[in-house]
Amino acid sequence: MVNHAEPPLAVGASPLQSSLHAATRSLHTQLNVSIINRLPQCLPPHTSDPTAYHLGILTFGQIFVALERGINEATSNQLDNSEAGRARQSRILTTLHTPGLARTQSLKHDIDLLSERLSSLKHPRSADQFIHTEKEVKSQADTRTKHITQRILKKPHLALAYTWTMYLALFNGGRHIHRALARAGPDFWLETETGQDQRIEALSFWRFNAATEDNPEADQLKLEFKRKFDEVSEMLTEGEQGEVVREAKGIFELCMELVEYLDGVMADYARQEAQVAASRDVCQRHVESKMWGGVASGFVVPLSRLLNLGWSRPFVEEGKD
């Protein structure tokens, strides 16, 4: 769901950034095409509500949650800082920290908001199916979150692979996705009201307070992140930089797997929704049949009783004009 359009390599980029670009270029392209091709399926006229988007952001968003949780736990563990090696790793993460970059809070806001709105919108049986699917997707996402967090706690320098891959995706292609999502309009996003800036409340994940939408390259938050990234990369050994590059390739491969996973989730969900709709139609026809049967019997039974009481004789007696 996050657009991984390949960012242009800045002049004077660090050797690590250059290595990351070279190693992930083809994966960048494959993933970007996969996401762009599927984005319309999350929006009108292909769908009438944001269920597909919700399940997608729930899946991809947990990578940000895992990353930020791992960094927070690694930097706040004072016991580890007593050792020289751990102190160095903590310094790496502290230096990498860029205020205003974290996405966990806005992600949780959007997921909770859409979950509540979609559950209220759907027919009771459809709502049950939605909640069941959402629960399964969240369970899978939680498993990935724990795995990624543990990797960062074990080797904090791997956080550079996740920050470079995920945050730059938001700074670059994420802007285009945000605009496409917002164009669906407040009704699609089940907004009850919009502020003066017309922002969609359920899309806060895509917004940075410091972002300059009209001039992305002048975005100070993005520039600050890249500056800190290059500063930290100079602290790493050659072996650690190699691990960061390999981890970044693994992240792209994971994202490709998540695209396929979501294809399966939505195919199953569509089949189950069709079954629920068909079941509702059968129930509705049964109810209508019983209603018509009741109306008919209410007319036919009294009529037959009248006939049995002698009302079968002609209404005009013989011999009379």
Stockholm file with secondary structure:
# STOCKHOLM 1.0

chainA/1-321         MVNHAEPPLAVGASPLQSSLHAATRSLHTQLNVSIINRLPQCLPPHTSDPTAYHLGILTFGQIFVALERGINEATSNQLDNSEAGRARQSRILTTLHTPGLARTQSLKHDIDLLSERLSSLKHPRSADQFIHTEKEVKSQADTRTKHITQRILKKPHLALAYTWTMYLALFNGGRHIHRALARAGPDFWLETETGQDQRIEALSFWRFNAATEDNPEADQLKLEFKRKFDEVSEMLTEGEQGEVVREAKGIFELCMELVEYLDGVMADYARQEAQVAASRDVCQRHVESKMWGGVASGFVVPLSRLLNLGWSRPFVEEGKD
#=GR chainA/1-321 SS CCCCCCCCCCTTCCHHHHHHHHHHHHHHHHHHHHHHHHGGGGSTTTCSSTHHHHHHHHHHHHHHHHHHHHHHHHHHCTTGGGSHHHHHHHHHHHHHCCTTCCCHHHHHHHHHHHHHHHHHHSCHHHHHHHHHHHHHHHHHHHHHHHHHHHHHHHCGGGHHHHIIIIIHHHHTHHHHHHHHHHTTCTTTTTCSCCCTTCCCGGGGGGCCTTCCTTCGGGCHHHHHHHHHHHHHHTTSCHHHHHHHHHHHHHHHHHHHHHHHHHHHHHHHHHHHHHHHHHHHHHHHHHHHHHHHHHHHHHHHHHHHHHIIIIITSCSSCTTCC
#=GC SS_cons         CCCCCCCCCCTTCCHHHHHHHHHHHHHHHHHHHHHHHHGGGGSTTTCSSTHHHHHHHHHHHHHHHHHHHHHHHHHHCTTGGGSHHHHHHHHHHHHHCCTTCCCHHHHHHHHHHHHHHHHHHSCHHHHHHHHHHHHHHHHHHHHHHHHHHHHHHHCGGGHHHHIIIIIHHHHTHHHHHHHHHHTTCTTTTTCSCCCTTCCCGGGGGGCCTTCCTTCGGGCHHHHHHHHHHHHHHTTSCHHHHHHHHHHHHHHHHHHHHHHHHHHHHHHHHHHHHHHHHHHHHHHHHHHHHHHHHHHHHHHHHHHHHHIIIIITSCSSCTTCC
//
